[in-house]
Amino acid sequence: MVEKDILKKIPVFSALAAGHLSRLGKISEVRSFKKGDILVSEKSPGKMLFFVISGRIKIYKSASTGHIKVLSYLDKGDIFGEMIIFGGGVRSASAEAMTSCRILIIRAKDFKVFALRNTHILLKIISTLIIRLKKADDEIKSLAYNTVISRTAFTLLEFAEQYGIKKGGKTYINFPLTHVEIANNVGSSREVISRVLSKLETLKYVECLRGKIAILNPSGLKKVIY
């Protein structure tokens, strides 16, 4: 049984009364994962919902070429696998632990019964889906940027908006954004991304530090996109 204090850390459940939290705790479990562990694989049967208690998860799809396309990154309080409660039979993407993680797991069939008695939870999950659909729409629009440098600029600005820390006139992306990780977001290779970042540095739009990227000129990056 999962303790109430743990369940309250999940935004979807934070407003539940003590009795509902107790019932939810009885159908939930907490598992720990190491960095690099695969939590679910694309096209595998979907039977569980997952809620991030701590750590970071990467959601991605694999291509026949062996490359991957990152769809999103999930942090504390986020949910994944939720499509299973709306009729999804198999996983549409894979999930990998980017750090050590603790994950709250609930069987889909148990969660459906619980959620039908607490419909505001379903509304919160639907709100999450709407946000993700908007992000997916933005991703589709980014495909119109037909050069790697424009897609890279778009990706860097997206990361800066979500993970940026402003200091001394710069915006530092507080995320382990390696060249490989950027390539997986942009749909390119590490070698090409290295050349693109070098060009953006020459233009003084970004600064590549050890293990971190700083945005120097957001307006310049926007010009690269458009």
N, C-alpha and C positions, 0 to 999 in steps of 0.2 A: 504493500500500500504506500502511495506517495503522500508525503506530508503536505498539509495545507499551505505552509509557508513557501514551498517550492512552486505549487500551482499558482499562487498569487503573483509570482514573478512573471507569469505569462500574461501579457496584456489582455488577451481574449478572455481570460478567466478571472481577472483582477476584481471584477465587481460581483462575483458570485457570493451568495450567502454561505455561511459555514456548513449548513447541511448539504448543499449542492457540491461544495468542495470535497466533503467527505465521500459522497457517492462517486465523484469523479476520481478521487484518489484510489478507490477500489478497482477501477478499470484501467489504471495507468501504471506505467513502470518507467524507471529512469535507467538509461544505459550510458556508459562512457565509451568514447571512441578516441583513437590516437590519430595524430596527423597522418594523412594519406589513406586512412580507412575509407572504403566505399560503403556508404550506408544503404543505398539502393542503386540498382542498375537499370538503365534504359531498357524498356520492353519487358521487364520482369513483372510478374503479377503484383498488383497493388492491394495490400491488405491493411496497411498501417498509416496513421498520421503521425507526423513528427513536429515537435516544438523545441526550439533551441533554448536551452537553459543558460548555457555558456559556450563560448567558442565561436568559430566561423565555419560556415558550410558553403561550398561552391556547387552550383547547379549548372550542368552542362549537357550538351548533346554531342555525340560522336559522329564523324563522317566516315565514309568508306575509305577515304584516303589515310585515315589514322589521325587526322587533325581533330581538334575539338572546338566547339563554339560555346563560350561561356554565356549563360542566360542571365544569371544573377548571383549575388553573394548574400548570404543570410547570416544575421547576427542575433544576439540575445533577444528573445521574445518573438522571433519570426517563426512562421509555420511553413511546412512543405509537405507535399503528398495530399493536399486537401482536395484535389480534383476527384479523388476516389469516392468521396461522399456525394458527389454530384453525378456519379455514373461512370467515371473513368475506370476501365478494367485493368489496363497495364500502365506502367510508368512511362511517361513521355520523355523523361530525362534522367540522368544519373546525378547522385549527390555524393560529394567527397568532403571529408573533414580537412580543412585547411590548417586547423590547429587542434589541440586536444579539446574535446567537446563533451558536454553532458546534454543528453537529449531525452525529452519526455516523449514516450511512445504510447499510443492508444490504438487498439484495434478499431478499424473503420466501422464494423458492424455495431460495436459497443458505443462508439461515439455518436453514431446516427441516432440511436435510441435516446441517449443523454441530450443531444442537441435539440431534438424535437420537443423536449420538455423545457428547454431553455433557448427559445428561438432567437433571442438577442445575440447569442453566440454565432448563429448562422449568419446574421446580418453583419457582424464584424468580419467574418471570414469572406463574405461576399464583397465587402469594402476592400479587403486585401486583394481579392482577385481583380477588382476594377483598377486598382493602382498598378497591378502587374500588367494588365492588358494595355494600360496607357504607356507603360514603359516599353512593352513589346511593340506598340505602334511607333514609338520614337525610334526603336531599333530598326524597324522596317524602313522608316524615313531615312535613317542614316545610311542604308544600303544605296540610296540615290547618290551618295557622295562616292563617285566612282574611282577615286584614287586612295591609295593606302594612307597617304599623308593627311588627307581630309578626314578619313575615318579615325585615324589616330588622334587628331586634334579634337574631334568630337568626343572620343572616349576619355581623353585626359580631362576635358572640361566636365564630363559627367562624374568622374571620380573626384575631381576637385570640389564639385557641388556637394557630394555626399560625404566625403572623407577629408575635406580640406581644412587646414588650420592656418589662419592668417597670422603672419609674423614678419615685421620689418619690410612691409610692402610686397611680400611674396605669399603665395598660398602653397603650403606644403601638403602633399597628398599623404595622409597618414594611413597608408595601406601598403603591404608588401608587393608593389607593382613591378615585377620583373619584366624583362623584355619578352619572355615566353608568355607571361600572363597577359601582357598587352596584345601579343600576337593572337592569343586564343580569344580575345574579345573582338579584335578587329577582323580576324579571318585572314591572317597572313603568316609569315614565318619570322623566327627570331632574328635572322640575318637582315631581312628587309626592315624590320622595326628598328634595329640598331642604326641603320643608315638614316631612317626617317627622324629618329630622335636627335641624331647628330646634326641634321639639317635644321631642326627646330631650335637646337642650342645655338647654332651659328646665327640664326635670326634673332636670338635673344628672347624667344618666346617661352622657353622652358630652361630649367637647369637640372641636370641629372647628377644627383649626389649618390653617395654610397648607400644603396638600398632604399633610396627615396627620390621622388621627383618633385620639383617646385615649379609652380606656374608663375612666370614673370610678367607675361603680357596676355591676359585673357582676350583682349580685343584683337590682338594679332592672330591668336588661334582661331577666333571666329572668322576672320578674313580668309584663313586657309580653308575653312569648311565651305564657305559660301563663295 
